[in-house]
Amino acid sequence: MERTVEISTLGRCAVNGVNVQSRRAVELAALLALSGGRAQRDWLMTNLFESDPSPSSLPTLALRARKVGLPVRYDRFRGFYWLEDGARCDVVDILALLQEKRIEEALDRYTGPFLPGSHSPFAVEARASVENAIVRAVLEQADVDLMARADRVVKHPELSEELVRRGADTATVSLSRSWLAALAAG
């Protein structure tokens, strides 16, 4: 029987519902999940580490991943890491729902920004990509109620601007300070 491992990255860092301290290990698993389950070692190094990391950085991270229950493996002959079957990652599920135009279900399952405490190039890019995907999907529907619902969970100036443009009360729209300043100046 195949074991399922649930990886939570949206608004939290957890494996099978248990919060874990090793967010970098969860980042590795999420990057693999978003890459179709496998990726080359050098590509992972570039995306997970900002500067010139030690050669042991990625193997150490994979070991930490396995210690918290993440099925990350390495093929030393081919030079790639992979995530074993049975691992599910919430960010992959949300993006799939958005792709399938199941926006309300995606909003129901969206529990916060992607690994909010992570600052690797990958985490920053993934966080923005998920939020932009939600905003794009919601704006494409042109449903003000759906926009207002998304605005409560994703703070994005384009979404706020569209809501205000469509007549929403500026006091109820989640406006950022910079957007408020631009609104006052205009």
Secondary structure as a PSIPRED ss2 file (coil, helix, strand):
# PSIPRED VFORMAT (PSIPRED V4.0)

   1 M C   1.000  0.000  0.000
   2 E C   1.000  0.000  0.000
   3 R C   1.000  0.000  0.000
   4 T C   1.000  0.000  0.000
   5 V E   0.000  0.000  1.000
   6 E E   0.000  0.000  1.000
   7 I E   0.000  0.000  1.000
   8 S E   0.000  0.000  1.000
   9 T C   1.000  0.000  0.000
  10 L E   0.000  0.000  1.000
  11 G C   1.000  0.000  0.000
  12 R C   1.000  0.000  0.000
  13 C C   1.000  0.000  0.000
  14 A E   0.000  0.000  1.000
  15 V E   0.000  0.000  1.000
  16 N C   1.000  0.000  0.000
  17 G C   1.000  0.000  0.000
  18 V E   0.000  0.000  1.000
  19 N E   0.000  0.000  1.000
  20 V C   1.000  0.000  0.000
  21 Q C   1.000  0.000  0.000
  22 S C   1.000  0.000  0.000
  23 R H   0.000  1.000  0.000
  24 R H   0.000  1.000  0.000
  25 A H   0.000  1.000  0.000
  26 V H   0.000  1.000  0.000
  27 E H   0.000  1.000  0.000
  28 L H   0.000  1.000  0.000
  29 A H   0.000  1.000  0.000
  30 A H   0.000  1.000  0.000
  31 L H   0.000  1.000  0.000
  32 L H   0.000  1.000  0.000
  33 A H   0.000  1.000  0.000
  34 L H   0.000  1.000  0.000
  35 S C   1.000  0.000  0.000
  36 G C   1.000  0.000  0.000
  37 G C   1.000  0.000  0.000
  38 R E   0.000  0.000  1.000
  39 A E   0.000  0.000  1.000
  40 Q E   0.000  0.000  1.000
  41 R H   0.000  1.000  0.000
  42 D H   0.000  1.000  0.000
  43 W H   0.000  1.000  0.000
  44 L H   0.000  1.000  0.000
  45 M H   0.000  1.000  0.000
  46 T H   0.000  1.000  0.000
  47 N H   0.000  1.000  0.000
  48 L H   0.000  1.000  0.000
  49 F C   1.000  0.000  0.000
  50 E C   1.000  0.000  0.000
  51 S C   1.000  0.000  0.000
  52 D C   1.000  0.000  0.000
  53 P C   1.000  0.000  0.000
  54 S C   1.000  0.000  0.000
  55 P C   1.000  0.000  0.000
  56 S C   1.000  0.000  0.000
  57 S H   0.000  1.000  0.000
  58 L H   0.000  1.000  0.000
  59 P H   0.000  1.000  0.000
  60 T H   0.000  1.000  0.000
  61 L H   0.000  1.000  0.000
  62 A H   0.000  1.000  0.000
  63 L H   0.000  1.000  0.000
  64 R H   0.000  1.000  0.000
  65 A H   0.000  1.000  0.000
  66 R H   0.000  1.000  0.000
  67 K H   0.000  1.000  0.000
  68 V C   1.000  0.000  0.000
  69 G C   1.000  0.000  0.000
  70 L C   1.000  0.000  0.000
  71 P C   1.000  0.000  0.000
  72 V E   0.000  0.000  1.000
  73 R E   0.000  0.000  1.000
  74 Y E   0.000  0.000  1.000
  75 D E   0.000  0.000  1.000
  76 R C   1.000  0.000  0.000
  77 F C   1.000  0.000  0.000
  78 R C   1.000  0.000  0.000
  79 G C   1.000  0.000  0.000
  80 F E   0.000  0.000  1.000
  81 Y E   0.000  0.000  1.000
  82 W E   0.000  0.000  1.000
  83 L E   0.000  0.000  1.000
  84 E C   1.000  0.000  0.000
  85 D C   1.000  0.000  0.000
  86 G C   1.000  0.000  0.000
  87 A E   0.000  0.000  1.000
  88 R E   0.000  0.000  1.000
  89 C E   0.000  0.000  1.000
  90 D H   0.000  1.000  0.000
  91 V H   0.000  1.000  0.000
  92 V H   0.000  1.000  0.000
  93 D H   0.000  1.000  0.000
  94 I H   0.000  1.000  0.000
  95 L H   0.000  1.000  0.000
  96 A H   0.000  1.000  0.000
  97 L H   0.000  1.000  0.000
  98 L H   0.000  1.000  0.000
  99 Q H   0.000  1.000  0.000
 100 E C   1.000  0.000  0.000
 101 K C   1.000  0.000  0.000
 102 R C   1.000  0.000  0.000
 103 I H   0.000  1.000  0.000
 104 E H   0.000  1.000  0.000
 105 E H   0.000  1.000  0.000
 106 A H   0.000  1.000  0.000
 107 L H   0.000  1.000  0.000
 108 D H   0.000  1.000  0.000
 109 R H   0.000  1.000  0.000
 110 Y C   1.000  0.000  0.000
 111 T C   1.000  0.000  0.000
 112 G C   1.000  0.000  0.000
 113 P C   1.000  0.000  0.000
 114 F E   0.000  0.000  1.000
 115 L C   1.000  0.000  0.000
 116 P C   1.000  0.000  0.000
 117 G C   1.000  0.000  0.000
 118 S C   1.000  0.000  0.000
 119 H C   1.000  0.000  0.000
 120 S C   1.000  0.000  0.000
 121 P H   0.000  1.000  0.000
 122 F H   0.000  1.000  0.000
 123 A H   0.000  1.000  0.000
 124 V H   0.000  1.000  0.000
 125 E H   0.000  1.000  0.000
 126 A H   0.000  1.000  0.000
 127 R H   0.000  1.000  0.000
 128 A H   0.000  1.000  0.000
 129 S H   0.000  1.000  0.000
 130 V H   0.000  1.000  0.000
 131 E H   0.000  1.000  0.000
 132 N H   0.000  1.000  0.000
 133 A H   0.000  1.000  0.000
 134 I H   0.000  1.000  0.000
 135 V H   0.000  1.000  0.000
 136 R H   0.000  1.000  0.000
 137 A H   0.000  1.000  0.000
 138 V H   0.000  1.000  0.000
 139 L H   0.000  1.000  0.000
 140 E H   0.000  1.000  0.000
 141 Q H   0.000  1.000  0.000
 142 A C   1.000  0.000  0.000
 143 D C   1.000  0.000  0.000
 144 V H   0.000  1.000  0.000
 145 D H   0.000  1.000  0.000
 146 L H   0.000  1.000  0.000
 147 M H   0.000  1.000  0.000
 148 A H   0.000  1.000  0.000
 149 R H   0.000  1.000  0.000
 150 A H   0.000  1.000  0.000
 151 D H   0.000  1.000  0.000
 152 R C   1.000  0.000  0.000
 153 V C   1.000  0.000  0.000
 154 V C   1.000  0.000  0.000
 155 K C   1.000  0.000  0.000
 156 H C   1.000  0.000  0.000
 157 P H   0.000  1.000  0.000
 158 E H   0.000  1.000  0.000
 159 L H   0.000  1.000  0.000
 160 S H   0.000  1.000  0.000
 161 E H   0.000  1.000  0.000
 162 E H   0.000  1.000  0.000
 163 L H   0.000  1.000  0.000
 164 V H   0.000  1.000  0.000
 165 R H   0.000  1.000  0.000
 166 R C   1.000  0.000  0.000
 167 G C   1.000  0.000  0.000
 168 A C   1.000  0.000  0.000
 169 D C   1.000  0.000  0.000
 170 T C   1.000  0.000  0.000
 171 A C   1.000  0.000  0.000
 172 T C   1.000  0.000  0.000
 173 V C   1.000  0.000  0.000
 174 S C   1.000  0.000  0.000
 175 L C   1.000  0.000  0.000
 176 S C   1.000  0.000  0.000
 177 R H   0.000  1.000  0.000
 178 S H   0.000  1.000  0.000
 179 W H   0.000  1.000  0.000
 180 L H   0.000  1.000  0.000
 181 A H   0.000  1.000  0.000
 182 A H   0.000  1.000  0.000
 183 L H   0.000  1.000  0.000
 184 A H   0.000  1.000  0.000
 185 A H   0.000  1.000  0.000
 186 G C   1.000  0.000  0.000
